[in-house]
């Protein structure tokens, strides 16, 4: 979880490859209308986000029902969003990729292939509700390179790469 530009997709792809887990890019679950809205510089509202978040929650529940591990990227900016995704209370753990506004803005400015313009960063930061102590969230700083961030996450969860 985290605002756009924190490296969610990059880190999750590294983890999925290392662990052999299923991986879903949460942005792929957005309806086209959401992508077009963001691409034209308009922030999403809660009403825009709920159908997308429902799809994210359904993906998580499908993994749980199948007894599979998986990783899905999602900004999960608000507590209510995280509660929906983990509505079963089934042990879903969020990894919060956090960093300074300056670091995130620089990353967003360097991306060439993403629909989310850097001009929407401030709206995401305004919507972000820092996770509370009663939530299953591990906070990870985005300062190190993505491979080191992934390694830290593996260590925090006590996980080993597939085949090891």
N, C-alpha and C positions, 0 to 999 in steps of 0.2 A: 504494500500500500504506500501511498505518497502522491504528491502532486506530480504533474507531468514533468518529465525531464530529470527525474531522480535516478533513472536506470532500471526501473522495474523489469522491463522486457529483457534487457541484456543480462541482468543478474539471474532472473528466473530461467532463461534459456541455458545459462551455464549450469545452474543447479539441476535442471531437468536432464541435461546431458550427463552430468556426473552421477546422478541418482538413478537414471533410467525411468523416471516418472513421466506421466502424461503432463503436457503443458498446453495451456490455452492462453492466447493473447486476448485479454479482456476487451481491448478496443475493437476486436473483430466482432464482438457481440453487440456493438452499438448499432441502432438503426441508422440508415443512411442520412436521415434527417438530422440526427445528432452530429454526425461527422460534418455535414454541410454547414450546420450552425456554427460549430467550433471553427471550421476552416475559414469562415467569413468573419471571425473575430468576436463572435457572440458567446458569452458564457452559458453553460447549461443551467437550467433551473432544476429544482427537485422534481418537478413534474416531468421534465425531460429525462432525468436520470432513473426514476423508479422502474420503468420497463426494462432498461438495460441491467440494472442491479438485480432484478428478478431473474434474468437470464444467467447472470453470474452465479446467483444462489442455486439455480437449477443445475448448473454445471457441477458445482461443489456437491450437491446432494446426489447427483448421478455417480460421482466417484465414491461417495460414502456408501451408497446402495450396492455398488459393485465390489466394495472392499478394496478399492484401489487408492493409492496415493497419487496426489497430483498437485500441480502448481498453476495458479491462474493470476494474471496481473489485473489489478483494479486499483483505482485511486482510493476508494473507500474513505473518502474525506471526512465523513461525519459518523458519529456513534450510531445513529439510526441506520446508516448504510451497512456498517459492520454487523449490527444486530440482525439485519435482514439476511446477510450472507451466512451468518452463523445461527440462523433461527432455530435449528435443532439443538443448539448447545452441545454439539458433538465433538468438541475438541479442535475446531478449526483454529489455527494460529496465524495471526497476521504478522508479517515482517514489514516494519515501517522504515522505509528508506528516507532518511531525513538529512537535510543539509541547509546551508544558508541560501537566502534568496539570490545572492550574487553568484554562487556556484551553480545553482539550478538555472538561472537566467543565461549564464554563459553556455551551459550545455544545450539549452533549447535553441539558442542563437546559432549554434554550430550544426544543428540537425537540418538535413536537406530533404528528408523523405518522410516527414511526419505532418499530419494535417493540423496538429495543434500549434497555433502561433504563439510565440513567446509573449505576446501582448495579453494573453489570458492567464499568465502566471499569477498575477496579483489577485485575480478573482478566485483562483483555486486556493491560494494562501488565505484569503479572507474566509472561504468556506471550511477550511481545514479545522477540524476539532482534534486537538492532540489527544491521543489515547489515554484513557483513565487507568488507574492502577488495577482496577478489577477486570480489565480486558486482557485477553490472551494475545499480547502484542510484544514482539521483540523489536526494540529500536536499534537501527544500525546506521552509522554515519556514512555518508556517501563520498567522503574524502578519498579513501583508498581506491585503487583500480578495481573494476568489477570482479576480476578473478579473486582478489583478496577479500572483497565483500562476501562473495559466495563461500569462500573458505571459512570465514567467520561464522556465517549462518550454519554451515555444516557442523562446526564445532559447538555452537550454541545449542543445537538440537541433538548433538551426539550422533550424527549420521555419518555413514561412510559411503564412499562412491560405490556404484554398482560394480560387482566383480572383485571387490576387495575384501 
